[in-house]
Structures are given as C-alpha cells and as structure tokens.
Amino acid sequence: MITRNRVPGSPEAETRRIGRSLGLLAVLAFLALGWVSFDAAIERREDPNRNLVIAPGASELVLKRNRAGHYLLPGLINGQPVRFLLDTGATQVSVPAHLGPVLGLQPGAPASVMTANGSVTVRQTRIDQLVVGPFELRNVGSHLNPGMRSDEVLLGMSVLRHLEFIQRGDTLTLRVPGA
C-alpha cells in the first residue's frame, strides 16, 4: 500500500485545514440559527402580544394570554414605551420606582399598599398620558413601587375600570363600554 507523506503547509494540507474551518463555521451557524429560533419561540410563548398591531380607529384590543396565564402588552407612559401586565387586583397603576425618572413621574406623598408580597410603602404619582392599544387616558392615578424589580408596569383598576372585559378561552378583549 502506498501512502503519501503529508507535508505541513502543502497545498493538500491547506485545503484540508480550510475545509475543517468551513465545516466548523457551518456547524456554528446552524447552532446560532437554532438558538435564535428557539429564543423567539420562547419569547412568543411568554409575551404573545409584544408585536400588537392596532388598526387606525380601532375601538377594541384583543390580547392573548401567555403560558403563565397573564396578559402582557406594550404601551406608553408619557410617550415612553413600557410593558404592561394587566392586574385586576391592583387598585392603581403600579410603576416600578426605578422607572419613575425615565417616565417623567414625580414621587409624591407616601402611602401604604397591600401587595401579594405584603405591605409596601409606595409614593403616589400621576401619569399625564397613558396609552394602551387604541385607548388613551390622561391624569391617571398611580404609584411608584420600590419593591418591584422588573420593568413590567402593573395596569391596575385606575385604568381598567374604564374598559369592558370579555374573556373567551385564552383571549381577552378590551373595549370602551357601549362602543
């Protein structure tokens, strides 16, 4: 049997090295594509309403429940984008205190509120403009909550009391009563 001497740096060795490098790059590209697809699928399950499209003149908002049973949706506070979590158990809109300066919210009088985690001292504030889907509210009662670590804003009854709710399966429709 005849074997060839493989000389490092020869054209054949260089071709094999390039081939292995391209193969490795292809595997890495395949893994990256799989990771991006998997990450997007998880995000769709966690926040199915993140890319809501509101038709001009719409009078209702249709939301899908996430896999944890919550309704999350994008919105605006004083023109700044936020992510709302609908919370019918919250009396007011509860804003994580660390978001207050970014959203242009001024801390007011302290108040004690009961949360799922117990009593918390919050600072009262007013939201000049709150937009959720096709709905815009002004001068909304809210508070800055120092106990909230996430960036999600709890959309409480100070907003939700102005809307009608219709829940069917995993879908929640919000509309102005009588519309």
VMD Tcl script that draws the C-alpha trace (Angstrom):
set ca {
  {0.00 0.00 0.00}
  {1.31 3.38 -0.95}
  {0.87 6.23 1.48}
  {1.61 9.82 0.84}
  {3.75 11.87 3.04}
  {1.65 14.72 4.34}
  {3.75 17.75 4.44}
  {2.52 20.55 6.69}
  {1.96 23.69 4.66}
  {1.48 21.74 1.44}
  {-1.50 22.64 -0.79}
  {-3.32 19.44 0.28}
  {-2.86 20.21 3.99}
  {-4.01 23.79 3.48}
  {-7.12 22.58 1.63}
  {-7.96 20.17 4.50}
  {-7.47 22.95 7.06}
  {-9.76 25.31 5.14}
  {-12.34 22.53 4.75}
  {-12.34 21.80 8.50}
  {-12.64 25.53 9.27}
  {-15.59 25.93 6.90}
  {-17.24 22.85 8.39}
  {-16.84 24.25 11.88}
  {-18.27 27.60 10.77}
  {-21.26 25.82 9.20}
  {-21.94 23.93 12.44}
  {-21.67 27.15 14.47}
  {-24.01 28.98 12.06}
  {-26.54 26.13 12.34}
  {-26.38 26.24 16.15}
  {-26.77 30.05 16.18}
  {-29.80 29.83 13.89}
  {-31.34 27.16 16.13}
  {-30.72 29.30 19.23}
  {-32.32 32.37 17.63}
  {-35.37 30.33 16.54}
  {-35.71 28.71 19.96}
  {-35.35 32.07 21.74}
  {-38.02 33.64 19.51}
  {-40.40 30.72 20.17}
  {-39.96 31.08 23.93}
  {-40.50 34.84 23.73}
  {-43.72 34.32 21.73}
  {-44.98 31.98 24.48}
  {-44.01 34.40 27.25}
  {-45.25 37.59 25.56}
  {-47.61 36.77 22.68}
  {-48.81 40.40 22.47}
  {-45.40 42.06 22.15}
  {-45.93 43.00 18.48}
  {-49.53 44.19 18.68}
  {-50.76 45.99 15.61}
  {-53.62 48.40 16.27}
  {-55.77 49.33 13.30}
  {-56.43 53.06 12.92}
  {-59.74 53.93 14.55}
  {-59.91 50.62 16.44}
  {-62.28 50.59 19.42}
  {-61.16 47.33 20.98}
  {-58.00 45.49 21.89}
  {-57.69 41.70 21.62}
  {-55.00 40.09 23.76}
  {-53.67 36.55 24.03}
  {-52.82 35.03 27.40}
  {-49.23 33.91 27.87}
  {-48.33 30.42 29.06}
  {-48.30 31.62 32.70}
  {-51.91 32.83 32.31}
  {-51.07 36.56 32.24}
  {-51.92 39.25 29.74}
  {-48.86 41.33 28.80}
  {-48.94 44.13 26.28}
  {-46.88 47.08 25.09}
  {-47.98 50.62 25.82}
  {-46.78 54.13 26.55}
  {-46.46 56.21 29.68}
  {-45.82 59.88 28.95}
  {-44.64 58.90 25.46}
  {-42.14 56.30 26.69}
  {-42.58 52.61 25.78}
  {-43.42 50.23 28.63}
  {-44.63 46.68 29.03}
  {-47.89 46.37 30.95}
  {-49.14 43.39 32.92}
  {-52.92 43.50 33.39}
  {-53.67 43.20 37.10}
  {-57.33 43.41 38.13}
  {-56.21 43.02 41.74}
  {-54.23 46.26 41.66}
  {-56.19 49.39 42.62}
  {-53.90 51.70 40.67}
  {-51.24 51.51 38.01}
  {-48.13 50.33 39.85}
  {-44.87 51.51 38.31}
  {-41.52 50.10 39.43}
  {-39.87 53.03 41.25}
  {-36.66 52.68 39.20}
  {-38.67 53.56 36.05}
  {-40.11 56.77 37.53}
  {-37.38 59.16 36.33}
  {-37.33 57.67 32.82}
  {-41.12 58.01 32.56}
  {-41.19 61.56 33.91}
  {-43.06 60.59 37.09}
  {-42.62 62.68 40.21}
  {-42.80 60.89 43.57}
  {-45.50 62.35 45.79}
  {-46.87 61.51 49.22}
  {-46.01 58.12 50.71}
  {-48.80 55.58 51.04}
  {-49.03 52.02 52.28}
  {-50.45 49.40 49.89}
  {-51.07 45.68 50.24}
  {-49.41 43.58 47.56}
  {-49.08 39.86 47.01}
  {-45.80 40.16 48.93}
  {-47.29 42.07 51.87}
  {-47.45 45.74 52.82}
  {-45.23 48.16 50.87}
  {-44.73 51.90 51.19}
  {-45.13 53.48 47.77}
  {-45.06 57.06 46.52}
  {-48.22 58.41 44.92}
  {-47.86 59.91 41.44}
  {-49.98 60.88 38.44}
  {-49.40 59.75 34.87}
  {-50.05 62.61 32.46}
  {-50.68 60.32 29.49}
  {-51.11 56.55 29.36}
  {-51.69 54.74 26.06}
  {-52.65 51.09 25.87}
  {-53.68 49.85 22.43}
  {-56.24 52.27 20.98}
  {-57.05 53.74 24.40}
  {-55.53 56.94 25.75}
  {-56.09 58.13 29.31}
  {-54.89 61.30 31.00}
  {-54.12 62.17 34.60}
  {-54.13 58.55 35.76}
  {-53.76 57.74 39.46}
  {-50.73 55.55 40.06}
  {-47.86 54.93 42.40}
  {-44.14 54.25 42.32}
  {-43.38 50.92 43.97}
  {-39.81 50.41 45.26}
  {-40.46 46.69 45.77}
  {-40.88 45.97 42.07}
  {-37.61 44.84 40.48}
  {-38.82 44.03 36.96}
  {-39.62 46.55 34.22}
  {-43.26 45.46 33.93}
  {-45.86 48.05 34.91}
  {-48.98 46.65 36.60}
  {-52.01 48.01 34.77}
  {-54.48 48.31 37.62}
  {-58.10 49.28 38.02}
  {-57.43 53.04 37.82}
  {-57.23 52.30 34.07}
  {-59.13 49.04 33.68}
  {-62.32 50.41 35.30}
  {-62.80 52.50 32.15}
  {-62.89 49.37 29.95}
  {-65.14 46.39 29.40}
  {-63.57 42.91 29.55}
  {-64.65 39.87 27.55}
  {-62.63 36.70 28.12}
  {-63.04 33.61 25.96}
  {-60.51 30.82 26.26}
  {-57.03 32.31 26.02}
  {-58.26 35.61 24.56}
  {-59.20 38.82 26.37}
  {-60.98 41.64 24.53}
  {-60.91 45.12 26.00}
  {-63.25 47.84 24.76}
  {-64.85 51.06 25.87}
  {-68.28 50.22 27.36}
  {-71.07 50.91 24.89}
  {-68.70 51.05 21.90}
}
mol new
graphics top color blue
foreach p $ca { graphics top sphere $p radius 0.5 }
foreach p [lrange $ca 0 end-1] q [lrange $ca 1 end] { graphics top cylinder $p $q radius 0.2 }
display resetview
